[in-house]
Amino acid sequence: MLTKYAAYLTNRLNNHINISDNEKEIYIYGFELLLSNSFTMLIILVISILFGNIFYILSFVWFFFIPRLFCGGLHANTHLKCTLMSNAIFISVVIISKFLIYFNLEVFIVLLLVPSMIVTSVFSPVINKNHPISDKTYKRNRVISLSLSLINFAIIIFALYITNNEIVICSALSFIWVTILIFIEKLKQRRTQNGIN
């Protein structure tokens, strides 16, 4: 479905600028990503509104979506699965943050942040077969992912020192989810290398 709309948009664009046959696949893929990400963000925005706080989406974008661009990790092999996975993670982040605050269990966030930072520092970026990158991009992503992880870690620790409101907890959980997806992908790759299905 997305490919069909992406091809349609590419053809419409081709009416205004001349796109070569080689470039068409790139444009189609770009439009697929744009449509898929827009749809995912729209759903997350609606969920944020339903949960009563628009800042959930801002927190999730900064501490989950942006780091994922550079840290890598587990990626779905279809746009639908990607949308479902992203939204499931977002809902889990909001619900778990409410649970932790209600039962005064915020200390667990701090206990998980340190190993999360270590895992991210050691393994990122993790290259996924669904998102291959060049050696140059890998080196660039390594620097960006480490810098971004350190900045986010510092922001979260500082924010937790000041307050433990839901947005701070959501930010921390989003950061932890990036690490979980890195860890899962590394495990999958290790199992594949060892011939375990």
Secondary structure, 3 states (H helix, E strand, C coil): CHHHHHHHHHHHHHCCCCCCHHHHHHHHHHHHHHHHHHHHHHHHHHHHHHCCCCHHHHHHHHHHHHHHHHHECCCCCCHHHHHHHHHHHHHHHHHHHHHHHHCCCCHHHHHHHHHHHHHHHHHCCECECCECCCHHHHHHHHHHHHHHHHHHHHHHHHHHHHCCCHHHHHHHHHHHHHHHHHHHHHHHHHHHHCCCC
